[in-house]
Amino acid sequence: MKRRSKGYDMFTEHYLVPAALSLLNINVVHLIQAYVNGNDNDSAYLAALTIAFIALSSALLFKNQLYLWSAMAYYGLIVFVYLL
């Protein structure tokens, strides 16, 4: 029986990383659309979307479970507030 390396977390690799990649793809399209169609009054919203892009990208780079959950929750909060 093979032992898994200490740095490999099955839940993170099989569930959180694909979910974060999907959200990052949605975020990129959302970010491009917001910058193309946005006006000067939405600068806080554009900054929040850009921070969400940076957070999701760096969370995927580090693959830290807490950081992935936090970045996905942050983007979900931005989308939820925007839809209100």
C-alpha positions in Angstrom: 0.0 0.0 0.0 1.4 3.4 -1.0 1.6 6.1 1.4 0.4 9.5 0.3 2.7 12.4 0.5 2.0 14.8 3.4 1.3 17.8 1.1 -1.5 16.1 -0.9 -5.0 16.7 0.4 -7.6 14.7 -1.6 -10.5 17.0 -0.7 -8.6 20.1 -1.7 -7.3 18.7 -5.0 -10.5 17.0 -6.1 -13.2 19.4 -5.0 -11.9 22.8 -4.0 -9.4 23.4 -6.8 -11.9 22.6 -9.6 -14.6 24.7 -7.9 -12.1 27.6 -7.6 -11.1 27.2 -11.2 -14.7 27.4 -12.3 -15.3 30.5 -10.3 -12.1 32.0 -11.6 -13.3 31.5 -15.2 -16.6 33.1 -14.3 -14.7 35.9 -12.6 -12.5 36.6 -15.6 -15.5 36.9 -17.9 -17.4 39.0 -15.3 -14.3 41.2 -14.8 -13.9 41.8 -18.6 -17.6 42.6 -19.0 -17.5 45.0 -16.0 -14.4 46.9 -17.3 -15.8 47.1 -20.9 -19.3 48.2 -19.9 -18.6 49.9 -16.6 -18.8 53.6 -15.8 -16.9 55.8 -13.4 -19.5 55.4 -10.7 -18.7 51.7 -10.3 -15.1 52.0 -9.3 -15.6 50.3 -5.9 -17.3 47.4 -7.7 -14.5 47.1 -10.2 -11.9 47.2 -7.4 -13.8 44.4 -5.6 -13.9 42.3 -8.7 -10.2 42.8 -9.3 -9.4 41.9 -5.7 -11.6 38.7 -6.1 -9.6 37.8 -9.2 -6.3 38.2 -7.4 -7.6 36.3 -4.4 -8.8 33.4 -6.4 -5.7 33.2 -8.5 -3.3 33.3 -5.5 -5.5 30.8 -3.6 -5.1 28.4 -6.6 -1.4 29.0 -6.6 -1.0 28.2 -2.8 -3.7 25.5 -2.6 -4.4 26.3 1.0 -7.8 25.0 2.0 -8.8 28.0 4.2 -7.6 30.4 1.5 -9.6 28.7 -1.2 -12.8 28.7 0.9 -12.2 32.4 1.8 -11.6 33.5 -1.8 -14.6 31.6 -3.1 -16.8 33.0 -0.4 -15.5 36.6 -1.1 -16.4 36.3 -4.8 -19.8 34.8 -3.9 -20.5 37.7 -1.6 -19.6 40.2 -4.3 -21.9 38.5 -6.8 -24.7 38.3 -4.2 -24.4 42.0 -3.3 -24.3 43.0 -7.0 -27.5 41.0 -7.7 -29.4 42.8 -4.9 
